[in-house]
Amino acid sequence: MNTPLPPALPAELHHLSGASGRLAVYAGGLGPPVLLVHSVNALASAAEIRPLFEALRQDHSVYALDLPGYGLSDRLPRAYSVADMCAAILQVAQWVAQRHPGQPLQAVGVSLSCEFVARVVQQSPDLLAALTLVSPTGFRGGKSLRKPEGSTFFMAGFDQFLRRPGPGWGRFLFRQLSRPSVVRYYLQRTWGGKDIDETLWAYAVRTAHVPNAEQAPLSFLSGGLFSADMHNVYESLRLPVWVVHGTRGDFTDYRALDLVRHRPNWQVTVMQAGAMPYFEDIETFMAGFRAFEAAACKPLA
């Protein structure tokens, strides 16, 4: 029998019912509200934003969800879509906003979740006051992402192949990707070095044993969670946006940031770190965050 997955964060745990099942939401602290959204990969969860949660809860009301198919949120035996992820973020953001009437809400996305949060802002432009994008996808150089609205890189045939009934190639591939040594390898590529966060590694390994743990990752592998219209989405944003990325590891090509870098509502900071720089230098990250917040978030009338 598998041991139940423990909470990723030492915080209050709420459950919201949504179209993709129950959503797990962690909450802590007092002050202006901030919503944190972890990245998307084979073994993602709110554990990926632990240092941010702990730092922000000192003077903010901070919330972090497990996206559908990850962490302590329900993992349904089906494919997941961009719409599923955006609907979950929208629902949680609206729930947080209702808990803090009259206060500006800001959000922090990491890697692929930056695309989801940006799309939520595009669809509900009055929901957030400011947005922080950590190592956002969609900015690799030399690739235009201006397909029709809602387009993705979904490979339907590959997805069907992965999800064939029985043991199938998808489950086999997931088992390989979730081996402890492989998890360590990919975290080292994320960090750009061998000095990874061991607590995050251990939790990621544990998440692989939850029933249906492969379902959302298979959607990731078949391209269904990657949008092909992101340049249009990013350029549509009118709220203050702070981009932070590192210089090490696999996620260092941000040449396409030139599309938005010089817009007055966008700021870009480069840290000498990997793709989750707040694990390596939380003080520098938080100093930048607080400066951005002070300039971007004004009390609502």
C-alpha positions in Angstrom: 0.0 0.0 0.0 1.3 3.4 -0.9 1.9 5.9 1.9 -0.3 9.0 1.5 1.6 12.0 0.2 2.2 14.5 3.0 1.6 18.3 2.6 4.3 20.1 0.7 4.2 23.1 3.0 3.7 23.6 6.7 0.5 25.7 6.3 -3.3 25.6 6.4 -4.6 23.3 3.7 -7.8 24.2 1.9 -9.7 22.1 -0.7 -11.7 23.8 -3.4 -14.0 21.8 -5.8 -13.4 22.5 -9.4 -13.9 21.1 -12.9 -10.7 19.1 -12.5 -11.6 17.7 -9.1 -10.5 19.0 -5.8 -7.8 21.6 -5.7 -5.3 21.8 -2.8 -4.5 25.3 -1.7 -2.0 26.2 1.1 -2.4 29.4 3.0 -0.4 31.3 5.6 0.6 34.7 7.0 -1.2 38.0 7.2 -1.0 41.0 4.9 -1.4 41.8 1.2 -2.4 38.7 -0.7 0.0 36.9 -3.0 -0.8 33.7 -5.1 2.1 31.4 -5.9 1.9 28.9 -8.8 4.5 26.1 -9.2 6.0 25.0 -12.5 4.8 22.0 -14.6 7.0 18.9 -15.1 6.9 15.2 -14.3 6.8 15.6 -10.5 5.8 19.2 -9.9 4.0 20.5 -6.7 3.8 23.4 -4.4 7.0 22.2 -2.9 8.8 24.0 -5.7 7.9 27.4 -4.2 8.7 26.6 -0.5 11.3 29.4 0.0 9.0 32.0 -1.5 6.1 30.8 0.7 8.2 31.0 3.8 9.6 34.4 3.0 6.3 36.0 2.0 4.3 34.7 4.9 6.2 37.0 7.2 4.3 40.0 6.0 1.8 38.8 3.4 -1.2 36.5 3.2 0.4 33.9 0.9 -1.4 31.2 -1.0 0.0 28.3 -3.1 -2.0 25.8 -5.1 -1.2 22.4 -6.4 -2.2 22.5 -10.1 -4.7 19.9 -11.3 -3.0 16.5 -11.6 -0.2 17.4 -9.2 0.6 17.4 -5.5 -2.4 17.0 -3.2 -4.9 18.1 -5.9 -7.0 15.4 -7.5 -5.2 13.4 -10.2 -8.0 12.2 -12.6 -7.4 9.4 -15.1 -7.5 11.7 -18.1 -5.6 14.2 -20.2 -5.1 17.8 -18.9 -5.2 20.9 -21.0 -4.2 24.6 -20.8 -7.8 25.4 -20.1 -7.8 23.1 -17.1 -4.8 24.8 -15.6 -6.1 28.3 -16.3 -9.5 27.5 -14.9 -7.9 26.2 -11.7 -5.7 29.3 -11.3 -8.6 31.6 -12.0 -10.8 29.8 -9.4 -8.2 30.0 -6.7 -7.3 33.7 -7.5 -11.0 34.6 -7.3 -11.3 32.8 -4.0 -8.2 34.6 -2.6 -9.6 38.0 -3.8 -12.9 37.3 -2.1 -11.0 36.6 1.2 -9.2 40.0 0.8 -11.7 42.5 -0.4 -10.2 45.9 -1.3 -6.6 44.7 -1.4 -4.6 44.4 -4.6 -3.8 40.8 -5.4 -0.5 39.8 -7.1 0.6 36.4 -8.4 3.9 34.6 -9.0 4.3 32.0 -11.7 7.2 29.7 -12.3 8.3 28.3 -15.7 5.4 26.9 -17.7 2.8 28.2 -15.2 3.8 31.7 -16.2 1.9 31.0 -19.5 -1.2 30.0 -17.6 -1.2 33.0 -15.2 -0.6 35.4 -18.1 -3.5 33.9 -20.0 -5.7 34.3 -16.9 -4.7 37.9 -16.7 -5.5 38.4 -20.4 -9.0 36.9 -19.9 -9.6 38.6 -16.5 -7.5 41.8 -16.7 -8.9 43.3 -13.5 -8.2 40.3 -11.3 -4.5 40.9 -10.5 -2.6 44.1 -9.7 0.9 42.8 -10.6 2.5 39.7 -11.9 5.9 38.1 -11.3 7.2 35.6 -13.9 10.1 33.4 -12.8 12.0 31.7 -15.6 9.0 32.0 -17.9 8.6 29.8 -20.9 7.6 31.2 -24.3 10.7 33.5 -24.7 13.2 31.2 -26.4 15.0 33.0 -29.2 14.2 32.5 -32.8 10.7 31.0 -32.4 7.5 33.0 -33.1 4.5 32.1 -31.0 1.7 33.8 -32.8 -0.6 31.0 -33.9 -4.4 31.5 -33.6 -5.8 32.1 -30.1 -5.8 29.0 -28.0 -3.4 27.0 -30.2 -1.1 24.5 -28.5 1.7 22.2 -29.5 -0.5 19.2 -28.7 0.5 16.0 -30.6 -2.7 14.0 -30.5 -1.3 10.8 -32.0 1.6 10.8 -29.5 -0.8 11.4 -26.6 -3.0 8.5 -27.7 0.1 6.3 -27.9 1.1 7.2 -24.4 -2.3 6.6 -23.0 -3.1 3.2 -24.5 -5.0 0.9 -22.1 -2.9 -1.5 -20.0 0.6 -0.9 -18.8 1.3 1.2 -21.9 4.3 3.2 -22.9 3.2 6.3 -21.1 3.2 4.7 -17.7 6.5 3.0 -18.5 8.1 6.3 -19.5 6.8 8.0 -16.4 8.3 5.3 -14.2 11.7 6.0 -15.9 11.4 9.7 -15.5 10.4 9.4 -11.8 13.4 7.2 -10.8 15.2 9.0 -7.9 18.5 9.2 -10.0 16.6 10.7 -13.0 14.8 13.2 -10.8 18.1 14.3 -9.4 19.6 14.6 -12.9 16.8 16.9 -14.0 16.9 19.1 -10.9 20.7 19.5 -11.5 19.9 20.7 -15.0 17.4 23.1 -13.5 19.9 24.4 -11.0 22.8 24.4 -13.4 24.9 22.4 -10.9 24.9 19.6 -8.4 24.0 21.6 -5.3 20.2 21.1 -5.5 17.6 21.4 -2.8 17.5 17.9 -1.2 14.1 18.5 0.4 12.5 19.3 -2.9 14.2 16.2 -4.5 12.8 13.9 -1.8 9.3 15.3 -2.1 9.3 15.1 -5.9 10.3 11.4 -5.7 7.4 10.7 -3.3 4.8 12.4 -5.6 5.5 9.7 -8.2 3.7 7.1 -6.2 0.3 8.8 -6.0 -2.3 7.0 -8.2 -2.6 8.6 -11.7 0.6 10.5 -11.1 1.5 10.1 -14.7 -1.7 11.7 -16.2 -0.8 15.4 -16.1 2.9 14.8 -17.0 1.8 12.9 -20.1 -0.1 15.9 -21.2 3.1 17.9 -20.7 5.1 15.4 -22.8 2.6 15.4 -25.6 2.7 19.2 -25.9 -0.9 19.8 -24.7 0.2 22.2 -22.0 2.4 24.4 -24.2 0.7 27.3 -26.0 1.5 28.4 -29.5 0.1 31.9 -29.2 2.1 33.1 -26.2 3.7 36.1 -27.8 0.3 37.6 -28.4 -0.7 36.8 -24.8 2.3 38.3 -23.2 2.1 41.4 -25.4 -1.5 41.9 -24.4 -0.6 42.3 -20.7 -1.1 45.9 -19.3 -0.4 45.3 -15.6 3.1 45.6 -14.1 5.1 42.5 -14.9 8.5 41.5 -13.3 10.5 38.8 -15.1 13.3 37.1 -13.1 15.5 34.4 -14.7 18.9 32.9 -14.0 22.1 32.4 -16.0 22.7 28.7 -15.3 21.1 25.4 -16.3 18.8 24.5 -19.2 16.7 27.6 -19.0 18.8 30.5 -20.0 17.7 31.4 -23.6 15.4 34.5 -23.2 16.3 36.3 -26.4 12.6 36.7 -27.2 12.2 38.9 -24.1 13.1 41.7 -26.5 9.5 41.6 -27.5 8.5 43.1 -24.2 11.6 44.2 -22.4 11.3 47.9 -23.3 7.6 48.2 -22.5 7.0 50.5 -19.6 5.0 47.9 -17.6 7.7 45.2 -17.9 10.9 44.8 -15.8 13.6 42.2 -16.3 16.1 41.0 -13.6 18.8 38.5 -14.2 20.2 36.6 -11.3 23.4 34.5 -11.1 21.4 31.3 -10.4 19.5 28.5 -11.9 15.8 28.4 -13.0 14.5 28.6 -9.4 16.7 31.4 -8.1 14.8 31.9 -4.9 16.1 28.6 -3.7 19.7 29.8 -4.1 19.5 33.5 -3.0 16.1 34.3 -1.4 17.4 37.6 0.0 18.3 39.1 -3.4 15.1 37.7 -4.9 12.9 39.2 -2.1 14.7 42.6 -2.3 13.7 42.7 -6.0 10.2 41.5 -5.3 9.6 44.1 -2.6 10.9 46.9 -4.8 8.6 45.8 -7.6 5.7 45.5 -5.3 6.2 48.9 -3.8 6.1 50.5 -7.3 3.4 48.3 -8.8 0.8 47.7 -6.0 -1.3 50.6 -4.9 -4.3 50.2 -2.5 -7.6 49.8 -4.4 -10.0 52.7 -4.2 
